[in-house]
Amino acid sequence: MTSSSVKSQARVVVIGGGIAGCSTLYHLTREGWTDVVLVERDELTSGSTWHAAAQVTQFGANQTMVALKRHSIDLYRELAADPGRLDALRVGLDVVDGLLDLDGHVRE
């Protein structure tokens, strides 16, 4: 990319291409914003975001976090329904009550 092809100004500049930055840019454009740009110093999601790839739970410490996670799960389902956008794999997590049935939940 040459310096002449990089925008010199935008209505919104999102700094950082981790999950928060990418999500912010996605939601702004979904709401119709067009004069937006994301600036990342390396590759998208190459910072600490990659450590938590695909780790979306449905539990949290408070209702706000639960609602945010629910929104993320619904969004991933929506993106996965569009074959041109995302190739997602849905997996589940079994919460075991004690060690009673742990052997049935261990996978090699």
TAGI-V960993 format. One record per backbone hydrogen bond with DSSP energy under -1.0 kcal/mol. CO is the residue of the C=O (numbers start at 1). NH is the residue of the N-H. If there is no record, write none. Layout:
((CO & NH) (CO & NH))
This chain:
((2 & 5) (12 & 37) (14 & 39) (17 & 45) (18 & 22) (19 & 23) (20 & 24) (21 & 25) (22 & 26) (23 & 27) (24 & 28) (25 & 29) (26 & 30) (27 & 31) (28 & 33) (29 & 32) (34 & 36) (35 & 11) (35 & 12) (37 & 14) (39 & 16) (43 & 46) (48 & 51) (49 & 52) (50 & 53) (52 & 55) (54 & 56) (62 & 66) (63 & 67) (64 & 68) (65 & 69) (66 & 70) (67 & 71) (68 & 72) (69 & 73) (70 & 74) (71 & 75) (72 & 76) (73 & 77) (74 & 78) (75 & 79) (76 & 80) (77 & 81) (79 & 82) (82 & 85) (82 & 86) (96 & 98) (99 & 102) (102 & 105))
